[in-house]
Amino acid sequence: SLRGSWRLRSGNGSVSLRAEVPGCVHTALLCRGLIQDPYYRFNDVMYRWISLDNWTYSRTFKTPFDIRKWQKVNLVFEGVDTVAQILLNNVTLGRTDNMFNRYSFDITSVIQEVNFVEVRFLSAISYAAEQSRCHKAHSIPPECPPPVQKGECHVNFIRKEQCSFSWDWGPSFPTQGIWKDVRIEAYNHCHLIYFSITPFYVKSAQQWYLEVESIFDVVSSKPIAGLVAVNIPKLQTQQVFSVKLQPGEGSIVLLVNINKSAAVEAWWPNGHGKQTGYNMTTTFMMEAGYQIEKFSKVYFRTVELVQEPIPGSPGLSFYFRINGRPIFIKGSNWIPADSFQDRVTYDTLRLLLKSAADANMNALRVWGGGVYEQDEFYDICDELGIMIWQDFMFACALYATDQNYLESVRAEVSHQVRRLKSHPSIILWSGNNENEAAIASNWFSIPHPDIGVYIKDYVTLYVKTIREIVLSEDKSRPFVTSSPTNGLESVKEGWLSRNPYDTHYGDTHFYDYDSDCWNWTVYPKTRFASEYGFQSWPSFSTIEKVSCPEDWCYTSNFSLHRQHHDGGNIQMLQQIGRHFKLPQSPDPVKHFKDMIYLTQVMQAQCIKTETEFYRFSQSEIINGEGHTMGALYWQLNDIWQAPSWASLEYGGKWKLLHYFAQNFFAPLLPVAYEDKGMLHIYGVSDFHEDHKLTLRIIVYTWSSLLPVCILVKEGVTVKAQSAVPIHKESISDLLERCRSCTRESCVITFCLLGKDGLQSPTNHYFLSSLKDAVGLQKTQLSASVSQQDDVYIFALQTTAIAPFVTLDVGSIKGRFSDNGFLMTESKKMVVFYPWEPTSVEELESSLILTSLLDVV
């Protein structure tokens, strides 16, 4: 391995320092104290000089083996970011221009006992600009990001993390560096490059088999014969194959039949069953006494993307069947967890993914403007039962299709599919993010006569190149060309649909910041909602780390600088103003903290409304629309400390939205909505069996902790994996029944109860905007903290009904069992799960309790 300490110097040699590999220039400079935190205040712009320079990594190493004993020696880079010339002992080995590729250089004739390796980088910014200048055929829009993003231009001309040139939620840090492993490999005879295992189920024979693929580099001049033994002890499965490897690079595919008498436990998504995996050993015993042993975890699951006619509706369904069972997809969209990938550790990934699973998510979409995630990411998803919708890395742009570019993309796609296809968590490959929509809706104002050229490019890249490679490399899971797409309908229309947002087909992305987000009728009754969202600010403790007191104001230069979505700060204010009173505090810092709190309340309430709408639409067709089978909100995580659509802040702290997600994605949930003066309550269930339940509806006046009326409805059947109407009543009847109620003075809460402690979260329905609520009183909220084993118990008390009660312990890492809730009882227990050691004293002194009436 050549991990560890390298030298790093700037283009003219004026800066020279030690740098860690894997790593990048920015983190090396930060580590040596040559720059401040790149995320501090305006440093994303101040430090642009780093990305504009050309940096060189170099190191000397001794060869740890006798060179003469090996037929072939390679220098292998798992990831180079991005454009570089690679030299060993002053001999140029080759060049790199794709961050997502693996590069292997034959150094057999160049390696010596002591070696000097150099990686000379070219600024990604200047390379992209140069590529754009050289592309004479036709322009490839967009040229530059909108000014509000403070980004760099022509990112679509470089195979690099697209959002590293800026995005509407992230900064521009076009990094340079060796971002993954680098090593020397020496071998005789043959060497195993890729190894993958894909399960298949043959219905007719009721049997599982595995396709085990091994890709070798054979250096001997004649074929090599040998035996391969596959052993899965737990499944009493052992098979031996005789194989023959031809000289050069080639693959062998073995079909392993799983013993029929063994009971195979399938891998299930989170909330639907276990994530059982089996240990498997594959031993290659080749002639000349050459042996390789491979230990793997193998999982059994099938996936189908079902697109078929729906009775009573035009169009086609769009849903996933896992192991033969339709699964409602609940989750979010994943973006890179940091601008500097070397800072994304196993612990970072584990914390974020565990938070997704803890909020009852069963899926994430790895969005196409970031990176193909590291192996550990997918390992953790396999283990937690998080399904992955995997985009290829093309987003919100058009791309060139000249030969060199396509060649690079081919290598990238086959490398990534080979690397990742063994993971049961990946259920779909998708060609790009929003590029079908970009052409269909003509985002880039291309004159009509020219559009044909771009359509041809689109089909060349995503259909003839990417799709063909995916289909030949991986027959075990579906592929769609874009998101959003109309699926089979897009295919029928020549791969580009006239309206990729059609609710009768495929998936949709939907954003609307102008309408009232509490009004469910503005949302599309789509087959699958793969992106939708609203912004909020991260908590004060997160912002504080990268700002100073003069920044702590909603309209400060800093607040405007961090907002990369045009008009975003104003849109949040407008959405808050519909239902809440805006803060009026004369104290600027109090005013800022109140604003942050309200943006989080607003975001949580908006996405709750929209997600609940998607969940209750799963079993019905209304005017030809419905059968919604997926809700992936935008977005799960943050890349830095800034206002964004995320539900997890940079560093992993849960926003109120994430606490709400834990409830609105609960496996059993009652959902209420109003239509033409009628209150409808649906029972939504992800369980695999029907349940007989009791629905409890409790109505309170805002002015009292005593319920004004309770309705208990027994024997309510909520069917397995469906959404069924369980209660319907006109609002005027309900208000009359609860005598002293008006829309403004009362609030409805409801939950479902079953046998053996089965209980849904308690949901609420507001009959009016909270700014119009009558009788809300300022409450005395208090909490006492105690420790119990390795968790902490917060015992809360209130003297009046308190909406959106929020506990915040500043920068102490951990999460609560519940937060942002409507407190309708005088006492409530909330558990705090710490992520690092803390104490009762620390928690008590950091705790800030807020409810809606604390906003002044």
N, C-alpha and C positions, 0 to 999 in steps of 0.2 A: 504494500500500500504506500502511496505517496501522499497520504493525508498528513496534516500537521503543518510544520513551519516552512514557509516560503519567503522569498524576498519580493517586495512590490515596489515599483518605482513609476513615477509620473513620466509623461512623454519626454520632457526635457531633462529629466533626472533631478529636478530641484527638490522633489519629495521622494524619500526612500525610507522604507520601514519594513518591519517583520509583519507577515500576514498569515492568518490561518487558512488552510484549505481543508474541507469545503468552506467557502466564504466569498465575500465580495469586497470591492474597494471601500465602499461606505463603512461597512462594519469594521474593516481593518483600521481605517482612519479614526473611527470612534474609539476602538479598543486601545489605541495608542495615545488617546487624548488629543489628537490633532484637530478634531471637530467636536462640536456639541451634539447632543441628541438631535438627529436629523428631523425628528417629529416636533421639536420645540418651536413654538411660535411660527415664524416665517422662514424657517430653515430650508423648507422644500425648495424655495426660490433662491435663497442665499447660496445654497450648495450646488447650484446647477453646474458650476465649473467642473465639478468632479466627473459628471457624465459627459462633458464636452472634451475632456482630455483623453489621450490614448495611454492606457496603463499596461505595464508588463509584469507578469509573475515569473519568477525563476527560482530554481533551486539546484543544488548539487546532490547527487546520491550515489552511494556505492552499490554495485550490483551484488545482491546477497547470494549469488549462486555462480557456478562455473558456466560461463556462456557457452563453452564448446559442447556441453552435454545436452543442449536443447536444440531441437530442430526449428522451433519457431518462438520468437519473443514478440509480444505486442505491448504497446502503450495504450491503455484504454481509459477514455474519459466518459463517465456516465452522464455528465452534463457540463457543457461549456456555455457561459453566458456572455456574449453570443458570437461576435465576429472576431476571429483570432487566427493568427498564424502560429503553428506549433513547430518548434525546433528542438532537435536533440543533438547535442555536440555540434552545434552550428549547421546542421543539415535540416532543411525544411522538410517536415514529414507530411504536411498538408495544411488545409485551412478549415475552419468551422464557420458556419453561418446560421445554425439552427439550435436554439437553446434546448429544444425538446428531443434532440437526437443523441444517440450514443455514438461516440467516435472511437474506432480502433485503428491504430497505426502499426504496421509491421516494422519493427525496429531490429530485426534479426541481424542485419548487416551493419547497423549503426551503433548498437550498444557496445559500451566498453566497460572496463572494471570500475572506473569513476566517470560519472556522466553529469552533463549540465543540460537541464531541460528548461525551455523558455516558452511562455505563452504570451504572445504579443497581441494585445487587444486593440481594436479600433472602436472609437466611440460609436455606440449604437445610433446616436442621433445623427451624426454625420453620414454613417453608412446608409441609413434609411433615406436621408435626403438625396444622397448620390444615386441610390437605386431608383428613386422616383424621377430624378433628372434623366437617367439613362432610358427610362421606359417611354419610348417615343410613340408606340402604337396608338394608345388612347389613354386619357386620364383615368386614374383609379381613385375615385373619391372614397371617403372624405380626405381632404388634404391635411387638415388640422382639427384638433378638438375645439369646442367652443371656448372663447377667452376665459369664461368663468372657471374653467378647469385648470388654468395656468399650466398647460401641458406642452408636449412636443409634437412635431408633425410627422406624417408619413409612417405611422406605426404599422400600417398594413403592408409595408414593403420589407418588413423584417420578421423572421420567425422567432419571435421573442414574446414573452408575457405581454399581451396587448395592453393591459391596464398599467404597465410600468411607465407608459408615456402620459399617464393621467386617466382618470375616469370621473364620473359624476359623484363618486363616493370616496375617491382616493387621490393621493398626491402623485406627482411625476418624479420617479426615481429610476431613470434608465440605468440599471446597474451593469457592472462588468465584473466578471469573476469566474472562478471554477466552483460551480454551485453544487456539484455532486461529487461522488467518489472518483478518485483517479488512482490507477494501479498499473503495475507491470505484471504480465502473465507470460509464463514460459511453459511450453509443453512439447511432448513428442507424440507421435501417432495421431491423436485426436483430442479435441477439447470441446466440452459442452458449453454452448453459448446461451441458448434459451431452453427452458423446460416448463411445460405447461400441462395442466390436467383439466379436461372439460367433461362434466357428467352429461349423460343422455339417458332418457328413459324410453324404453320400447313398450308402448301400451299393449300391443298384441301379445307380446311374450311376458308382460308384467315383470320386466327385468331392467335393472340399471346396468349400464356399462360406462367405462371411462375411456376417453380418447387421450392417450398420453403422448404428447409430442415433444421430441427432442431435436434441437437443431445443433449440428456439430460442425466444427471446422476440422477436416481430415488432412493432415500434412504429409502422411506417407504417400508414396507415388502409386501404391496399389491398394485395392480395397481391403478393409479391415473387418474381420468377422468376429462374432462374439455372442454372448448370451445376455439377456436382460431379465432380471427377476423382479417381479412386482409383488409386494406383500402388504396386505391390510389385515393385521391379526384380528382386530375386533369383528371383522366381517368374514372371517375364515376364508379369505380370498388370497390365493397364491397362484401366480402364473409365470411361466418361463417362456421367453421368445428367443429364437435365434435370429440374429440380425446381421446385415452386411452393410458397411458404410463405404460409399464411393469417395474417391479423392475430391477435395474441394469442400465447399459449404453445402450441406444437404440436410434434409430432415428425415427422421423416421417416426412413423405414427403407429402406436400399438393400441389395439382395442382390448381392454381388460373387462371381462365379464364378471360382475359381482355375484358371488355365491347366492343362489336363489333361496337357500334355506336360512340365510342371515337376514335378520330384520333390519333394514336400512332406515335410520331416522333421517328425515329430510331437514334441510336448513330452512328456517322460517324467518320472515321479517319480524322485527321487534313488535311484541304485542300479539303475535299470532302463533307462537310456539317457540321451541328451542332452536339454538344455533349450533346444532350438533356437527362436529367435525371429526374426522377419523385420521389417525396417524398412518402414513403410508411410507414405505421404504422402497426405493427403486435402486437396484444395483446393476451397474453395467460391468460385465466381466469380459473384457476384450482380449484378443490374443496378445502375446508378448507380456502377459501378466499385468495388463493395464486395467485398473479398476476405479470406477467412480461410484460413490454412494450418495443418493439424494434423499433427504428427509422432507416430507411435505405433509401439509394438512389438506385433506380432501373433503369437500362438502358436496352434498347431493341436493340439487334443486332444479326445477324446470321453470322457464319463464316464457310466456307468450304475450304479445301485444295484440289484443283482440279488436279488430276493426270490421264490424259486420253490421248489416241493417238492423234497425231497432223498430219494432212494431209501433205504429202511430207517430213516426217521426221521419222526416227526410234525413239524408245523411247517414253516417256510420258511427258506431260506438268507438271509444278510444279508452281502453283500460287494460290493466295488467293482470294476468292470471299467474300466480305463483303456485307451483305444485298442483295445478289444476283448479286452484281456488281464486276467484276474483278478489283482489285486495284494493281497498280504498287507500290511495297514496296520501300520506300526511307528512308534511315537512316543509323544507325551505330550500334556499339556494346558497351554495357555498362559493365564496370568493377567496383569493389567497389570504392567509392569516397574517401576513406581514409583507412590507415592500422588500424586505431583505430575507430571502428564503432560508439563509443559514441560521436565522433566529427562530425558525419554526421547528421546535423540538418535538420529540415523541410526546412529552408532557403537555405541550401546547395543544397538539392535535387531540390527545386523549381528553383533555378538559373540555374542549369545544364539542367534540363528538358525543361525549358522555352527557353533556348538557342538552344536546339534541334528543338523545334517547330518553333522558329524564323528563323531557317535555312531551313525551308520548309520540315523538316523531318516528316514522319508519322509513323515511327516505330523504335524500338530499340530491340536488342537481349540482354537479360540478360544472360551473358556468364556463362558457367558452372564451372568456377574455383573460383567463388567469393562467394557471399551469396544470398539467396532468400531475395529480398529487403524488407525494412520495409513497413508497410501498407500505410504510407503517399506517398511513391514512386508511388504505383499503383493508389492511389487516384488522384495524380497530373496527371498521364498519362490518367486516365479516363476523367479528366477535360480538358486536352489539346488535346485529340484525338491522343495520341501516342500509336500505337499498340505494344504489347510486345510478342516477341518470347521468351518463358521462358524455359531455360535449367534447368535440374536437376544438382545438384552440383557434377559433376564428370568430370574431364578434363585431357586429354593428359596422361593417365596412364591406367594400368590394375588394377583391384581391386579383392580382395578376396571374396569368397562367402560362408564362413562358417556360421553356423546357427546364432550365436550371431550377426554377422555383418548384415546378411540379416534381422534379427528381428529389429535391430536399423534402417535400411534403410526403412523397411515397415512403422514403426512409423513416421519417418521423412516425407515420401512421403504422407501418408494420412493426416498428420497434415498440410503440406504445401498446398495440393490441397484443403482441406476444408477451410483453411484460405483465399485462394486467388481466388477461382473459381467464386466468384460473380463479379469480375472485368471484364467489357467489353473490357478493353484494352488488356487483355491476349488473344491471338488468336491461340497459339500453345504451347503444352508441348513437350519438346525434351529431350530424355534420357541422353545425355552426349555431351561433346565437343571433337570431333576428335578421339574417342576411336574405332570406326569402322575402320577408316582410319589407326589407329595405328596398328591394327591387320592385315588388308589387305595389307598394305605396309611394314609390319614387321619392325616397327621403332626400336624394342628392340632386334632385331637379335635373335629371338627364333628359335632353331633348328626345321627344318620342321616336324620331327616325333612328337614333343611335342605340335604343334600348336592347335591340337584338344582339349586339356585340357582348353586352354585359350578361345577357341570359345565357349565351353560348359559354362564356367564361365560367359562369355559375355551374352549369351542367358539367363542364370539363373537370372542374375542381372537386365538387362534392359528389357527383354521381359517377363519372367515368374514372376518377382517381380514388377518392377516399372510399366510396361505397364498394367499389370493386375489390379493393384490398381487404376491407373489413369482411366482406362476404366470403372471400377465399380463406382468410385467416381464422374466422370464428363463425361457425354455423350454429352456435348454441344460444344466441340472443339476438333480438331484433335491432334494426338500424332505421333511423329516420334521418332525412337530409338536413332538417333545420328545426328550430324551435322559435316562434310558433310555426306550425305547419298544419296543413289539412290532411296529413298522412296519405292514405291511398288516393284521396281525391287530388292532392297536389301531384302525385305520380301521374295520374290520368291526364292532368292538364299540362303535361310536359315538364314536371318537377317544379314548376312555379305556379302557384295558384293565384287566381285574380285577387282573392281576399283570404290571406292566411289566418285571419282572425275570425273566420266563420265559426259560429258556435255549434254548427251541426257536425263538424269534423275536427279531428285532431286536438291540439292543445292551443290555448290562448295566453297571451300576455296582456294585462289590462292595468292601466294607470289612469286615474282621474282625480286631480287635486282640486277641481273647482266645485264639483257637486257635493252635496251633504253625505259624508261617509257613513252616517247612521241609517241612511235610506237604502235598504237592500235592493230596491228596484233599479238602481243605477248599475248594478253588477251584471256581467254577462252570465246567462244560464248555460255555461259551456260544458263540453264533455270532459275537459281537463284543464284546470287553471295552473299553469306551470310558472307564472310570475305575476305578482301583484303586490302593491305595498304603499306605505306612507312613511315619511321621514319622522325622526325625532332626534333630540340632542342626547348625547351620552351624559351620565351623571356628573355632577360637579367634581367629585373626587377624581374622575378620569380626565376631565378637562384641565383641572388644576395642575396636573403634572407637566403640562406642555404650554403653560400660559403664565402670565403675571397679572397682578391686580387690575392694571388698566384695561385688560382684555375682558374682564368679567361683566360684560354688558351685551345684551342681545344684538345691539347695533354697532358694536366696536369694530375696528378694522380687522381684528383677529376673527371675530364671529363671521364677518363677511368673507374673509380669506379662506376659512375652513369650509365654507359652504360651496361645494362645487356643482350644485344643481341650480340652474338659473331660476331665481325668484324663490328658492326653497324656503328661506327663513320667513318670507311673507306668506307663502302658501300655508305654512304651519300655523301662523297667527290667524289666518282667515278660517282655517278648519277648527281651531280652538274656539274662536269667537262665535261660531255657530251654536255651541252648546255650553260654553263656560264663560264666566266673567274673566276678562283679561286682568293681569296683575297691575296694581296701581301703586305699589310700595315706593315711597320716596327714597329708600335706601337702595342704591344701584345693585349691590351684591345680592340683597334679598330679592330684588326684582328679577335678577338673572336666574337665581336658583328656582324661583317660582315659575319662570318661563320654562326652564328645563323640565321641571316636574310636570307641567301641563302638556308639554310636547309628548312626554312619555305616556301620560294618561290618554291623550288624544290618539296617538299611534296605536296603543293597545286596544282601545275601544273600536277604532276604525277596522283594524284587521280582524278583530273578534267578529264584528258584524259580517264582514265579507266572507270569512272562513266558515262561519256557521251557515251562511247562505249556501256555500258550496257543499257543505256536509248534508244539509237537509234536502238538497236537490239530487241526491244520488239515486233515489228509487222512483223518481217521478218524471213524467214528460208533460210539459205544459206548453201549448202552442208549438209543439215539435222540438222544444228545447229541454235539456235536462240530462239525466243519467250522468251527472258529474261524478267522476271517479278519481279525482286527484286535486289536491290543494297544496301547492308549494309556494309559500309567500317569499317575496324578495325583501330582505336577505337574512341569512343566519348571522354572519360574523362581520367584524370590522377589520380593516387593514391599518387604520390609525385612529387617533382620537378626534372625531369630527361628527357633525350631524350627518346621519345617513339613515337608510332603511333598515338597518340591522336590528336584531333582537338581542344580540350579545355584543357588549362593548369590547373595544380593543383591550386585551387582558382577560376577557372571559366573563366579566361581571354581567349578571342578567339584568336587562332592562325590564320594565313592567310588561312589555309585549311578550317576553319569554315566559314570564309567570302566567300570563293569560293563555299562552299557547299550551301550557301544561293542562289547562282546563278545556280550551276549545278543541284540543286534539284528544281529549280523554276517550277511552274505549266505549264509555257509556255516557251519553250527554243529552239532557233535554234542551231544546232550542226554541226560543219564542220569536215570532215576528208578527207584524200587524199588516192587515190588508183590508182596505175598505171598511175600517172601523171594527174589524174582527181580530181578536187575538188568537193566533194559532200556536199550539205547542207540538213539536215533533219529538219523538224519541229516536235518537241516533245510536246505533250499536255496531261495534266492530267484532263483537263476540261471535263465536262459531255456532252458538245454539240460541234458541229463542229464550226469552226470560219473561216471567210473570212478575210485574213490579207494581209498586205503589207510587203514584205521583202526588207530591205535596206542594201545593201552591200557598205561599204565605204573603199576604199583603200588609205592608207597614205604612203608617203615615211618617213623613220625614221627621216629625216632631217627637216621636216616641219609640222606645225600644220594645213596647208591647205590640204584638201583631193586632191589626184591626179585624182581620178575618183569615181563616185557614180553610183551604179546601183539600180534603184527602180523597183521592180517587184510587180505589183498589182494583186489582185484577187487570192492570194495563199490560197488554202483551207487546213487547218490543221484539220484533223479529230479528233473527241472526243477520248480521252484515247488511243492515238496511236502515232507512229513515222512514218512520211511519207517523202519521198524524195521531196524537193521543189526547188532544184537548182542543176545543174550539168554543169561543165564547165572545159575545160582543163586548167591547170595552165599556159601553154604557151600562150593560147589565152587571158587569163586574163591579163598576164603581158604585152602582146602586146597592148591590149585594153587600159591599163593604161600606155601608152607610156614609161614614164621614169622609169619603174620598172624592178628590177631583184628580184630574190628570197631573196637576202641579203639586198636589199635596201628598201623593202616594207613590210607592214603588213596589214592584212585584218581584218576589224571589221564588224559585222552584227547584226541586230536585227529585231524583228517582231513587227509590229504596227497594232492595230485594232481599232474598234469603241469605244467610251466612255472611251478614255484614256487607253485602254488595251495595254500593252507594255511588251515585254520580256526584260530580262537583255540584255545588249550589250555584245556579245561574241566576242572572237578574235581567229584568226588562224595565227600562226607563220609559214612563208614559209621557214625559216632556223633557225638554232640555234642562240640564241642571242649573243653568243660569236663571231659569224661571221657577225653579223648585220653591215651594212655599213651606215654611216650617223648619227648614234646616237650621240647626243651632250649632254654634261653636262648641266643640266638645273638649272635655278634659281627657286627653289620651295619655295613658301612662303604661310603662312596661317594667317588669322585673325580670332579671336574667339569672338562670341557674344552669349548672352543668350536669349533664347526665351521660355517663360513659364518654364517648368521643363527640357528642353533639351538645348544643346549647338550647335551652328552652326559654323562649320569650313569652311571658304571661302578660297579655295585653288587657287593659281595661278602658272602657269608654263610658261617658255619661250620656251620650246621645248617639243616634245613628251617624256613622261616619263613612262617607263615600271615598273610595280610592285610598285606603289607609296604606301607607308605604313605610317600610322599615329600611333604613339605610345605615350601614356601619362603615361608610367611607371606603378607605382602601384596604380594609381587612378582607382577605380573599375567602370567598365561600358563597353559599346561596341559602335562601330561606325556603321553607316548605310551601309558603304561599306569600303573595305580596300584591299590593295594589287592590286589595279586596274591599267589598262593601261590608262594613261591620254593622250587623244588625242585632248582635247580642252583646251584653255588657262585658263578657269575658271571652277571650280567644287565645288558644295556644298556638304559637308558631315555632317551628324547629329551625335552628340555624346549623347547616352542615359546613364546617370549616374546611378549606382546602389547604390550610397551613396552620401551624400551632397558634392558638390565641388564648385569651383568658376571659373570665367573667368581667374583670375590671376593664380590660381593653374594650370589650364589646359595649359595656355600659357607658364608658366615656365617649365612644365614637357614635353611639346610636342617635339618629335623628328620626323622629316620628312625624310624619306629615299626613294630613288628610285634606280634602278639597277646601275646607273652610279655613285652613292655615294660609291659603293664598290670599293676600290682601292687595 
